[in-house]
Amino acid sequence: MSTPRRKKKPRKRRPRIDAEATYVCDSCGEEIVVPVDISAGAHQAYVEDCPVCCHPMTLRVEIDPDGEARVEGEHE
């Protein structure tokens, strides 16, 4: 006698989380890779110096529902 098989519940798809994103510095034109702290929320803004030319940049981070981060930088 065989036991009936239980149907597996479909797994919920976990959002993809990028640990880093890129932006282009307004001053030197270099593409800069920055880490993204997803625990800080879906909308973030902070100031960081460009590691190439040292100009301060205001970085705005947006994380979409799929976990993909977008970063925009502008002069401080």
DAGI-V751252 format. One record per helix or strand of 2 or more residues. SS is the DSSP state (h for helix, s for strand). FROM is the first residue (numbers start at 1). TO is the last residue. If there is no record, write none. Layout:
ss->SS from->FROM to->TO
ss->SS from->FROM to->TO
This chain:
ss->s from->20 to->24
ss->s from->31 to->35
ss->h from->38 to->40
ss->s from->43 to->49
ss->s from->56 to->63
ss->s from->69 to->75
